[in-house]
Each structure stands twice: as C-alpha cells, then as structure tokens.
Amino acid sequence: MTAVDTPQTSGPAGGGSGSADIKQVGPREIVHDYLVKVRGGDIGSLPAVLGLLTLIILFSILRPDSFLTSLNVANLINQSAAVVILSMGLVFVLLLGEIDLAAGYTAGTCAGVIGWAATNQGWPVPVALLLGLVAGVVIGAVMGSLVAYLGIPSFVVTLAFFLGLAGLLLRIVGNGKTISYPEGFLIDINNATLPVWLGWAAAIVGLAVYAGSRLLGNLRRRRLELAAEPLLLWGLKSVVLAVLVLAAVAYLSQERAINPAFRSLKGVPAIVLVVVGLLVLLTLLLNRTRWGRHVYAVGGNAEAARRAGINVVWVKVSCFMLTGALAAVAGLTLASRNNGVTGETGGANTLLLAVGAAVIGGTSLFGGKGRMVDAIIGGLLIAVIQNGLLILDQPANIFQMVTGGVLLLAATVDAVSRRRSAATGRG
C-alpha cells in the first residue's frame, strides 16, 4: 500500500501488531509503543486532552459549587456546539493546507437564509433547511473553484468572501434588525433536551456499535495478516469510553432546573446527537473512503497526489463544499441557541474560535494531519476556558488573551512535532 492510500491520522492509536503477536502484547508493550510514537513527534491530540483535564480540575477546585454542576455542564455543551461544528467543517480545508476565513459569515448567511424562508416567507421548515444547506454548499463550491481552478490563494479568496458575506447577511436581515426563528424544531435544535430514556438508549447503542465495529475491523485485519490494534488496547479504549459516556449521561439525567416545580429540566442536550452523528459520519468519510484517503494525500503533497492520478482540483473543491455545508449547520445551531439571526451572527470571534479549536485539538496548519475528533476536543477546551473564566468573574479580555496564548502554544507544538517527525522519518 502506498503513502497515497494511507490516511495520516494522529493520536493514540494502537497499530503495528499483526496476527503473529496477538498474545504477546501486554500493557507494557502498549505503553512503550505509544511513548515511541510521542517521542517521534506523533502526539496527536494529547496536549489538548491534557490541557482539557487540567482546566476541568482547576476550575472545579476554584469553583466547586458552580463549575461542574449539571446545569453548567449542559449550558457549556449548548454554547460550544456551533463552534465545534464549524471547526469540524474547517478540518477539511486545513487538511489541504488551506484556510477558510469566510466560514463564520457563511454560517451566518445560511442561518439568515433559513430565517428568511421560515419566518419572513412562512415556508415549511424542511424547505428552509434545504435552502440554507444549499446556500452553504454553493458558497463553498464557488470559493473552492476559485482556489482550485484559478490558483488564487485561499487566504485572498476567503477574505473577499468574508467581507462580501458580511454585507449579504446585513442585506438579508436588515441593519440593526433580527429575524426570529419560529417556535418548534428550529429553536429546539440547540435548546431542547432528550428524554432521559432516549439519552440512555442512544449511549448504550452507540457504545455497542463502536466497540463491535472496532472489534470486527481488528479481527478482519488480522485474518488478512495486516497490522491491527492489540485486543487489550481495544478493550481498554472501549471500557474507558463507556465509563466516560455513561457517567456523563447519568450526570446530565439529574434534575438541574432552578425551579423543578415550574419546569423540569433533565436529560442530555439534543444537540449532542447532532454533533456525535456528524463525528461518526465525517470520520467514516475521511478514514473509510477513497475520497478521504485522497484528501490526506493532497494535504501531504499535492504534486505527488496529482502524479498518482488523484483529481486534486475536485478534492479541493469538494472540501470547500463540505466546509460550506457544515458552516450552514453551525449557523443553524448558533441561531437556534440565540432564537434568531442578526447581522452579527457568525461574526465577531466565531471563525477565530473555530479555527483555534481545530488547531488546538491537533489538526495541523500545514495540511495532511488531523481528525474530526480534534475539533471536538479543541472546541471543548476553548469552551471550558471561556466558561471557567466567566464563573471566576474575569473580564472578556482575559479570555481573549488566554485563548490566543493556547492557540500559539498549539501551533508551536504542531511545528515542533512536524520537525521531530521529519527527523525520525515519520513525517
């Protein structure tokens, strides 16, 4: 198998053990193999995970009565959802070594289109959603075509669209006005909670599917005498994930309403299903399809990919289209949380936080390395910083400076790890 056929993902994956050494792999060997990968520069999302755990512990100690309450955790999930989804879309262009500075206002414009159709025109919600999604895909396709066919730097193209879409959004909404979303599905997307039984059912079924699919995949690779994840590592990952997910569901299933007699509030936020569904779908798209392998190949070396017969132009255009589509979903999520669209939806720091989330999570700015889960880890890290500082009564400027420092640190770690990978022959 050539380099073009193998995605360059990062993170603590257990590879390198074939069928011949299944019984020889123990905890010591697993830890040793992982440490070798880290020393070689393949650190993946490890810094972000450690940073996230450190901040959760720190804020829990400083504000034990407010930070880790089920109400605050649920609010944190709802508040971070739009940035996480937008960041997942940006992973596609970052994998190519490109950038999309217009993604934030693409989200806002698509949310505006949905509001215009559903509220101003009174059209059915499915039609409004379809129009918003099509708008995101079209915007992405135009930008991608300018980058791929004409060779205009993505920085210039997306900066121009950043300015143009900001004006278009104001045109749709009106200066100083708001388009309110109608009550129902559009508002519930990022405000409603799942029934407690459905949260438990979704968690159990999801964990079973994850563990079963990973096991079957490992067994199939062993039958083909290919490198596969050690069974012990598979078991450890499955158990740890199950403990974390079930503990989170149990925690969020508690009553968290300030006045339960007036209105009960418990259950997993509904937006979690959207984020997890996108995570699964997009991860399969990147890791289990020929197109996904081509994305990593183009990001690693576009010229080598072209010589290998990959349609580099189509890969670039399609990545921008996917980024636009996910920006539309992020815009809907953001507008749902705010109950409507304004001329500033998707503006301000939305884009910067989304790019920062992907990079902080472990996606490389140089292209060719990254995963969908990086966006979620990075998005949660940024949300925890913002939420924790708010609870500590710190001003907004502190959040900006801390987030900027974390982003700079993540970019530095990425650059150093790439040098280390190149020096050890892993890059």
C-alpha positions in Angstrom: 0.0 0.0 0.0 1.4 3.4 -1.0 1.5 6.6 1.0 -1.3 7.9 -1.1 -3.6 5.2 0.1 -2.9 5.6 3.8 -4.5 8.5 5.8 -2.1 10.2 8.1 -4.1 10.5 11.2 -2.7 11.3 14.6 -3.4 10.4 18.2 -3.1 7.4 20.5 -3.9 4.6 18.0 -2.7 1.1 18.6 -1.1 -0.1 15.4 1.8 -2.2 14.4 0.8 -5.5 15.9 -0.1 -8.2 13.4 -1.8 -11.6 13.9 1.5 -13.2 14.9 1.9 -11.3 18.1 -1.6 -11.0 19.5 -0.8 -12.9 22.7 2.5 -11.1 23.2 1.1 -7.6 23.5 0.6 -6.5 27.1 0.2 -3.2 28.9 3.9 -2.6 29.0 4.2 -3.1 25.2 1.3 -0.8 24.6 2.7 2.0 26.7 6.1 1.5 25.1 4.8 1.7 21.6 2.8 4.8 22.4 5.8 6.6 24.0 7.8 5.8 20.9 5.2 7.5 18.8 5.2 10.5 21.0 9.0 10.8 21.0 8.8 10.5 17.2 6.6 13.6 17.0 3.2 11.8 16.6 1.5 13.4 19.6 -1.9 13.9 18.1 -4.4 15.5 20.4 -2.5 14.6 23.6 -1.6 18.2 24.6 -5.3 19.3 24.1 -6.6 16.3 26.2 -4.1 17.0 29.0 -4.9 20.7 28.9 -8.7 20.0 29.0 -8.3 17.7 32.0 -6.1 20.2 33.8 -8.5 23.1 33.3 -11.5 21.0 34.4 -9.7 20.0 37.6 -8.5 23.6 38.2 -11.9 25.3 37.7 -13.6 22.5 39.7 -11.2 23.3 42.6 -11.7 27.1 42.3 -15.5 27.0 41.9 -16.6 23.6 43.2 -20.2 24.8 43.7 -20.8 26.1 40.2 -18.4 24.8 37.5 -19.2 21.1 37.4 -22.9 21.4 38.2 -25.2 19.5 35.7 -26.8 22.9 34.7 -23.4 24.5 33.9 -22.2 21.4 32.0 -25.3 21.3 29.9 -25.0 25.0 29.1 -21.4 24.5 28.2 -22.3 21.9 25.7 -25.0 24.1 24.1 -22.7 27.1 24.0 -19.8 25.3 22.3 -21.9 23.3 19.8 -21.8 25.9 17.0 -18.1 26.5 17.2 -17.4 22.7 17.4 -19.5 22.0 14.2 -17.9 24.9 12.4 -14.5 23.7 13.4 -15.3 20.2 12.1 -16.0 21.8 8.7 -12.8 23.7 8.8 -10.8 20.5 9.4 -11.4 19.6 5.7 -9.7 22.7 4.3 -7.0 22.6 7.0 -6.2 19.1 5.9 -5.4 20.5 2.5 -3.2 23.2 4.0 -5.7 25.8 3.0 -7.9 28.2 5.1 -11.4 29.5 5.0 -11.7 32.9 6.6 -15.3 33.3 5.4 -16.7 30.2 7.3 -18.1 32.3 10.1 -20.1 34.6 7.9 -21.0 31.6 5.7 -22.7 30.2 8.8 -24.4 33.5 9.5 -25.6 33.9 5.9 -27.0 30.4 5.8 -28.8 30.9 9.1 -30.2 34.2 7.6 -31.5 32.3 4.5 -33.2 29.8 6.8 -34.8 32.5 8.9 -35.8 34.5 5.8 -37.5 31.4 4.3 -39.1 30.1 7.5 -40.1 33.3 9.2 -40.4 36.0 6.5 -41.8 33.8 3.8 -43.6 31.3 6.0 -42.2 28.3 4.0 -42.1 24.8 5.6 -39.1 24.2 7.9 -37.7 21.4 5.7 -37.7 23.7 2.7 -35.9 26.4 4.7 -33.3 24.0 6.0 -32.7 22.7 2.5 -32.2 26.3 1.2 -29.7 27.1 3.9 -27.7 23.9 3.3 -27.7 24.5 -0.5 -26.5 28.1 0.2 -23.6 26.8 2.2 -22.6 24.2 -0.5 -22.8 26.8 -3.3 -20.7 29.3 -1.3 -18.1 26.6 -0.7 -18.2 25.5 -4.3 -17.5 29.0 -5.6 -14.6 29.6 -3.2 -13.2 26.2 -3.9 -13.4 26.6 -7.6 -11.5 30.0 -7.4 -8.8 28.3 -5.3 -8.5 25.1 -7.3 -9.1 26.2 -10.9 -7.6 29.7 -10.9 -4.9 29.1 -8.3 -5.9 32.2 -6.2 -4.6 31.8 -2.6 -7.4 30.6 -0.3 -6.5 33.4 2.1 -7.4 36.1 -0.5 -10.5 34.3 -1.8 -12.0 33.7 1.6 -11.1 37.1 2.9 -13.0 38.6 0.0 -16.0 36.4 0.7 -15.7 37.3 4.4 -16.4 40.9 3.5 -19.0 40.1 0.9 -21.0 37.7 3.0 -20.9 40.1 5.9 -22.7 42.6 3.7 -25.1 40.0 2.3 -26.1 38.9 5.8 -26.9 42.5 6.6 -28.9 42.7 3.4 -30.9 39.7 4.4 -31.6 40.6 8.0 -31.5 44.3 7.8 -29.2 46.7 9.7 -29.9 46.5 13.4 -32.8 44.1 12.9 -33.4 40.4 13.9 -35.1 37.6 12.2 -36.6 35.4 14.9 -36.9 31.7 14.3 -40.4 30.2 14.7 -41.0 28.1 17.8 -40.6 24.4 17.3 -37.9 22.4 15.6 -35.5 25.3 14.7 -35.4 26.5 18.3 -35.3 23.0 19.9 -32.2 22.0 18.0 -29.8 23.7 20.4 -32.1 24.3 23.4 -34.1 21.1 23.9 -33.0 18.0 25.9 -33.6 14.4 25.0 -35.9 12.3 27.2 -33.9 10.5 29.9 -34.7 7.1 28.4 -33.6 8.2 25.0 -30.3 9.5 26.2 -29.5 6.2 27.9 -30.6 4.2 24.9 -28.6 6.3 22.5 -25.5 6.0 24.7 -25.8 2.2 25.1 -26.5 1.5 21.4 -23.7 3.9 20.3 -21.1 2.3 22.6 -22.1 -1.2 21.5 -21.8 -0.2 17.8 -18.4 1.5 18.4 -16.9 -1.4 20.3 -18.4 -4.0 17.9 -17.3 -2.3 14.8 -13.7 -1.7 16.1 -13.5 -5.4 17.1 -14.8 -6.7 13.8 -12.4 -4.4 12.0 -9.4 -5.6 14.0 -10.3 -9.3 13.5 -10.7 -8.7 9.8 -7.3 -7.1 9.5 -5.8 -10.0 11.4 -7.3 -12.5 9.1 -5.7 -10.6 6.2 -2.4 -10.5 8.1 -2.4 -6.7 8.3 -1.3 -4.5 11.2 -4.1 -4.2 13.7 -4.9 -2.7 17.1 -4.0 -5.0 20.0 -7.1 -6.6 21.6 -6.0 -5.4 25.0 -5.9 -1.8 23.8 -9.2 -2.2 22.1 -10.7 -3.4 25.4 -9.1 -0.5 27.4 -10.4 2.1 24.9 -13.9 0.6 24.9 -14.1 0.4 28.7 -12.7 4.0 29.3 -15.1 5.4 26.6 -18.1 3.5 28.2 -17.3 4.8 31.7 -17.0 8.4 30.5 -20.1 8.3 28.3 -22.3 6.6 30.8 -21.1 8.8 33.7 -21.9 11.9 31.6 -25.4 10.6 30.7 -26.1 9.8 34.4 -24.9 13.2 35.4 -27.0 15.0 32.8 -30.0 12.9 33.6 -30.3 14.6 37.0 -32.8 17.3 37.6 -31.0 20.7 37.0 -33.9 23.1 36.8 -33.7 26.0 39.3 -37.4 25.6 40.0 -38.4 22.0 39.1 -42.0 22.5 40.2 -42.4 25.1 37.4 -40.5 23.2 34.7 -38.4 20.1 34.9 -35.0 20.1 33.1 -33.1 16.9 32.8 -31.6 14.8 30.1 -28.8 15.0 27.5 -28.9 18.1 25.3 -30.4 17.2 21.9 -27.5 18.9 20.1 -25.2 16.1 21.3 -26.9 13.7 18.9 -26.2 16.1 16.0 -22.5 16.5 17.0 -21.9 12.8 17.6 -23.8 11.9 14.3 -21.6 14.3 12.4 -18.5 13.0 14.1 -19.3 9.4 13.1 -20.3 10.2 9.5 -17.4 12.5 8.8 -14.8 10.2 10.4 -16.1 7.3 8.2 -15.9 9.6 5.2 -12.3 10.5 5.9 -11.0 7.2 7.1 -13.0 4.6 5.2 -13.4 6.0 1.7 -11.2 6.5 -1.3 -12.1 10.2 -1.3 -10.9 10.6 2.3 -7.6 9.0 1.6 -7.2 11.3 -1.3 -7.8 14.3 1.0 -4.9 13.3 3.2 -2.7 12.6 0.2 -3.4 16.0 -1.3 -2.7 17.7 2.0 0.5 15.8 2.4 1.9 16.5 -1.1 -0.5 17.9 -3.7 2.0 17.3 -6.6 2.7 13.7 -5.6 -1.0 13.1 -5.3 -1.6 14.6 -8.8 1.1 12.3 -10.3 -0.5 9.3 -8.6 -3.7 10.0 -10.6 -5.7 11.9 -7.9 -8.1 14.6 -9.1 -6.6 17.3 -6.9 -8.9 20.0 -8.2 -12.0 18.0 -7.3 -10.7 17.1 -3.9 -10.1 20.8 -3.1 -13.5 22.0 -4.4 -15.3 19.2 -2.6 -13.6 20.0 0.7 -14.6 23.6 0.4 -18.2 22.5 -0.4 -18.2 20.3 2.8 -16.9 23.2 4.8 -19.7 25.3 3.5 -22.3 22.7 4.3 -21.1 22.3 7.8 -21.0 26.0 8.2 -24.7 26.1 7.4 -25.3 23.5 10.2 -23.2 25.6 12.5 -25.1 28.7 11.6 -28.4 27.0 12.3 -27.1 25.8 15.7 -25.9 29.3 16.6 -29.2 30.9 15.5 -31.2 28.3 17.4 -29.3 29.0 20.6 -30.0 32.7 20.2 -33.6 32.2 19.0 -32.9 34.1 15.7 -30.4 35.7 13.3 -28.9 39.2 13.5 -26.4 41.0 11.2 -23.6 39.8 13.6 -24.4 36.1 13.6 -21.3 34.1 12.7 -19.2 37.2 13.0 -17.1 38.5 15.9 -14.9 35.7 17.2 -16.8 32.8 15.8 -14.4 32.0 13.0 -11.3 32.6 15.1 -12.6 30.3 17.8 -13.5 27.6 15.3 -10.0 27.7 13.6 -8.4 27.7 17.1 -10.5 24.7 18.1 -9.3 22.6 15.2 -5.6 23.6 15.6 -5.7 23.3 19.4 -7.3 19.9 19.1 -4.4 18.6 16.9 -5.2 19.4 13.3 -2.0 20.6 11.5 -2.0 24.0 9.9 0.5 22.6 7.3 -2.0 20.1 6.0 -2.2 16.3 5.8 -2.7 15.6 9.5 -5.9 15.8 11.5 -9.1 14.1 12.6 -12.7 15.1 13.2 -12.4 14.4 16.9 -9.7 17.1 17.1 -12.4 19.7 16.5 -14.5 18.4 19.4 -11.6 18.3 21.8 -10.3 21.7 20.9 -13.9 23.2 20.9 -14.5 21.8 24.4 -11.1 23.2 25.6 -12.0 26.7 24.4 -15.5 26.4 25.9 -14.1 25.4 29.2 -11.7 28.3 29.2 -14.5 30.8 28.4 -16.9 29.2 30.8 -14.4 28.9 33.7 -13.1 32.4 33.4 -16.7 33.7 33.3 -17.5 31.8 36.5 -14.4 33.3 38.0 -15.7 36.8 37.1 -12.8 37.5 34.8 -13.3 40.2 32.0 -13.6 39.2 28.4 -10.1 40.5 27.6 -8.6 37.8 29.8 -10.4 35.1 27.8 -9.1 36.6 24.5 -5.5 36.6 25.8 -5.6 33.2 27.3 -7.2 31.7 24.2 -4.6 33.4 22.0 -1.8 32.0 24.1 -3.2 28.5 24.0 -3.6 28.7 20.2 0.0 30.0 19.8 1.2 27.1 22.0 -0.7 24.6 20.0 0.8 25.9 16.7 4.2 25.8 18.2 3.7 22.2 19.4 2.5 21.3 15.8 5.6 22.9 14.2 7.9 21.1 16.7 6.2 17.8 16.3 6.5 18.0 12.5 10.2 18.7 12.7 10.5 15.8 15.1 8.5 13.5 12.8 10.7 14.5 9.8 13.9 13.9 11.8 12.8 10.4 12.9 11.4 9.5 9.4 7.8 9.6 10.5 6.8 12.8 8.7 
